[in-house]
Amino acid sequence: SLFQFFLVRVLKMGLGGSKKKAKKNWKREMTIVILGLAASGKSTFCKNMRIVHQAPWTEAELQMYYDIIASNVFDGLKEVAMSLDQDGLECSDKENNELAKYYRELSKFPAIDNAELQKARIFWKDKNVQTALSNMKTEMTWSVKYFMERLEDIAQPDYLPTGEDILHARQRSTGASETTFVQEKVKFTLVDLGGQKPERAKWDKIMSEGCKAAFYFVAVDEFDTPAPEDSSKTKLELSLETWRELFTNPHMNNLNIVLLFNKVDLLEAHLSKGFDKVLERYPEYAEAKTKEGFLKFIQKLFIGTIPDKMRTNTISCFNCTVLDTKFTGEVFNNAKKQILNTH
């Protein structure tokens, strides 16, 4: 809960006990709030920062991520089986229709053992299953593709999630979670806030608690993905609305703002099929019909939607793919320099 989050922060500040404090290895502290809609890449970014700064995962965390990964596998197979049904398709191999029924009706996820591994392999290889997968536009699609390639390892009794596995694990963020690390004598605390509508209502409170910067994530590949909250809008349109609403919060005027256009790799794959859907959604589009042209257009859209009277601070923009650990580290370092120069 929000109360528990603030209680933990108070205890971390040393107000909850009389134990002797460990020697600090930093000279400055910087709290950065991480914002954006659900599945925009916020949590993946925070996990990547932990990997970049070599903070090890605890045994309890590895077990937690194993459970999430197992859930992702079966959630993904269930979504594909349901998509197959919705598309009016049967499995190309009729014997696999029983497997499709099995995954559609799955309510409790079994252990990933050899028997389940064989079922998943057979179902996954079916030609029409892959057709249904290619038609899907859900947050789980890229995750299940990754884990199906890793399923042989995941099924091993001694399997432990790797850093890459953890990056691909999909879990809904609720409340607020912290990632802390020290870099160049500065202690950074990233506060990752849930992106669903009920969670966004809590953003204002967190932003007033001594944050120095805000990172706002935009999933640029979702320009034609219906928003779960309002199917008349795309997720990109909802992200733009949410971004603009942020500037009605007076605390935004005190923050360094970093705007991150994420999932550039998925955007590129999407645009390789043509620009018809872009032009359908944005008839005013006049940039080059390239990935770079689209990113330029979207950046103008986000920056331009902020009224001049609200634009009192510098906004830094970066294009990124937060699943790329090295590139994400470089983006953070570039953003960090601009933040530290003003604080």
N, C-alpha and C positions, 0 to 999 in steps of 0.2 A: 504494500500500500504506500501512498504518498507519505503518510506519517512515519512508517518504518524507514523509508528512504532518508528522510530528514534526521531521524533518530540516529541512523548509522553514520550520517555525515557529522553529527554532533560528537558522537563517540570517537570518530576518527580525528576530530580536532583536539581531542584530549580532554574533553569536559566530562567524561563519564567515568573516570577512575583516577587512582593515584600512582599508577605504575610509572616507573622512570621511562622517559622518552628515549627512543633510539636516536643516535646522532644523525642529523639530517645531512643528506648529500646533495641538497639543492639550495639555491639562494633566492629563487623566485617561485611563485605558484601561479598557474594559469588554468582557469576552468573554462572549458569550451562546451557549449550545448550543441548536441547533434540532432538536427530536425529534418523532417521530410515525411512524405506519406509512407504507409506500409509498403514494404518490399522495394524501397528506393535505393537500398544499399547501406543504410546507416549502421546496422549491427555488423554487417560484413566488414565495413570500414574499421570499426572499433576492434574486431577480432584481428584484422590485419595489422593494426597498430601494435597489438600485443605480440604478434609474431615478429614484426620488424624489430621490436625492442627486447626480444628473446625472454619474455616472461613465461615460464613454464606453466603447463596446465596441471592442476591437481588431479589426483586419482578420482575424486568425486566428480570433477568437471568432465573427465574423460568418459566416465560411466554415463553421465548426463547426456553427453553428445552422442554416445553409442545409442542410447534410447531414442534420441531425436532422429538420428540417421535411419534406424530401423523403421521408425514411424514415417519418415520421408519416403522410404522405399515402398511401403505398402499403401500410403496415401497416394503416391504417384501412380502405382499400378491400378489402384481403384479409380482414380480420375481418368486414366487412359481407357479403362474398360467402360466407364460411363460415357466417355466421349465417343467411343466406338458405337455404342447404342444410340446416342443422340444423333450421330451422323447417318444412322440407318444402315450401318455396316455390320457384317458378320466377319468372323476371322476367315482369312483366306483358306486356312486348313480347318475344315468343319469340326474336327476333334478338339480344336482349341476353344470352341464356343463354351464348353464346360468350364474352362479356365476363366474366360471372361465373366461368366456368371459367378464363379467363385470369388473373383476380386470385387465385382460390383456389390456383392452381398456381405463382404467382409466387414465385421463390426469390431472384432477384437483381433489385434495383430499377433500372429504367431511368432515364435522364435525363428530367426533366419538359420535354419539347418540345411543339410544336404537335400532333403526332400523339397523344401521350399525353394531352394536354389534352382533345382531342376524345373519346377513349375514355372518360375519366373523367367528362366532362360527360354523355355519353349514359347511361352506367351509373347515375350518381348521380340522374338525373331519373326513373328508372324507379319507378313507384308501389310495387311490391313491395320494391324496395331500401329505400325510405323506411320501409316497414312493418317490415322486418327491423331497420333501424337503431333504430327506436323500441322494439324489444324487447330491444336489447342493454344489458348492464350492465357494461361494461368501462371501464377507465381511458382508453381511446383514443377513446371516443364523442364527448365534447365537443371534443376536439382535432381530429378529422377533420372535424367539422361546420364548425369555424372555418376550417380551411385549404381546404376545398372552396369556401368563399365567396371565398377569396383566391387561388384557383388561377390565375386569369388573370394576376394580377401576378407570382405566383411563377414562372410559365412564361417571363417576360420575360428576355432575356439579361443585362440590367443590374440585375436584382432584387437588393436587399439587404434582409435581415430588419429589420423595424421593431421597436421596443420591445414593441409589442403582440403581434407574431408570436413574439418570443422568450418572452414570458410564456406563450403557448399551446403552445410546443414541449414535448413530453413525452420525457423521458429518464430512465432508471433511475439513481438516485443510488447510488454505491458509495463506500466509504471516507469521507473527510471533505473538504469543500471550504469555503473561507473567502470571505466577502464583507466588505470593510472600508470604512468611511467615517467621516468626522469630522462631528460635529454639536454645536454649542454648546460647543466646546473639549473634547469628549469623543471619543476614538477608539473606535468600536465595531467589534468583530470578531464576525461571525455564523458559527458553525461548524455547517454543515449536514451531518448524519449520515444515511447510508442507512437506510431503514426496513424492508428485508427482514429475515427472521429471522437469517441469518448476520451481517448488518451490526449488528443490535441487540446482539449479543454484545460489540461493541466500545464501546458507549455508556459503560459504567462507567469505562473507562480515560480517555476524553476528559473526562468530567465531573470527574475528579479533578485536571485540569490547570489549575487557577486560574480556572475559570469562575465568574461572579458570578450568572448567571441561567440559567434553562431555559425555553424556549418549547415547549409541547407542543401539536401540531396534531391535531385530530380532524375527520375528514370526516363531518359530521352526516347527509349524504344516504345514507350506506351502511348504514342500519339493517336493510336486507333484502338486502344484497349478500353472497354467500358469500365467506368468506375463502379465498384460494388455498392457504394453509398448512393449513387445516382446514375442510373444507366443512360440518362440523356447526355451525360458528359463523359469525356475520356479521362483516364487517370492523369494525363498530362495537363488537361484543362483544369482539373481539380487541384493539381499541384500548383498551377499558376494562381488560382484563386486563393489557396491557402498561403502562398508566398506573399501576395498582396495584403492579405488580412494581417500578416505579421507586423506590418508597418503601422498598424493602428495602435500597437503596443509601444508606449513611450520608452520602454527599456531598450528597444531596438536601436534607438538613436545613440546609445552609449556603447554599442558593441561593434567590433570589427566583424564584417559579414563576409563569409566565403560561400559562393554559390557553385556547387559541384554538379555538372551534367554527367551523370553516370550511365553505365551500360552502353558505352559507345560501340563495343563489339557486337552486341545484339542489334543495335540500331543499324550497323553496317550490313548485317545479314538480312535485316528486314527491308532495307532500301534496295538491296540487290535484286529484289523482285519487281522494282519499279517505283515510280513516284505518284502513281494514280491516287493512292490513299492519302498521301500528303496533300495533293492538290484538291482532293474532295473535302478534306477537313479544313484546309487553309487556302481558299481560292485566291487570296492576296499574295501568296508566296511568289517571290520574284528573284530569289537567290539561285545560284547554280544548283542543278539537280545532282548534287553529290552529298556525301556524308558531311563534308566541311561546310557546304552551303546551308544544309539543314541546321547544323549546330550554330552557325552564325545567326540564322533566322530565329531560333529558339532563344538564344542569348539576348537578342534585341527585344524579343517578346517579354522576357522576364524583367530586364532592366527598364524597358519602356513603360511597364505597367505601374511603376512606382511614381507617384506624383512628385514633382521637383521639391515641394516643401517638406516631403518626408525623407528625401534623399540627402541626409546631412552627413553621412559617413561613406567611406570608400567601400565599394563592393568588388571583391576579387572573384574572377570566374576561372574555373578549370574544367576541362573535359577529362573524363577518367573512366577506368574500368576497375572497380575496387576489388575484383577477384585477383587482379595482378598485384602481387605483394610488392615487388620492387617499384613498380610505377606508382602505387598508392603511397609508398614511403616518400618518393620524390615529390608528389603533389603536396603531401603534408609539410615537407621541409620548405617548399616554396611559399605555402600559405603561412607557415609559422614565422618566417622572416618578416612578412608584412605585418603580422599581428604584433610581434615583439618590438618592431620599430615604433609603434604607437603606444606601447604600454611600458 
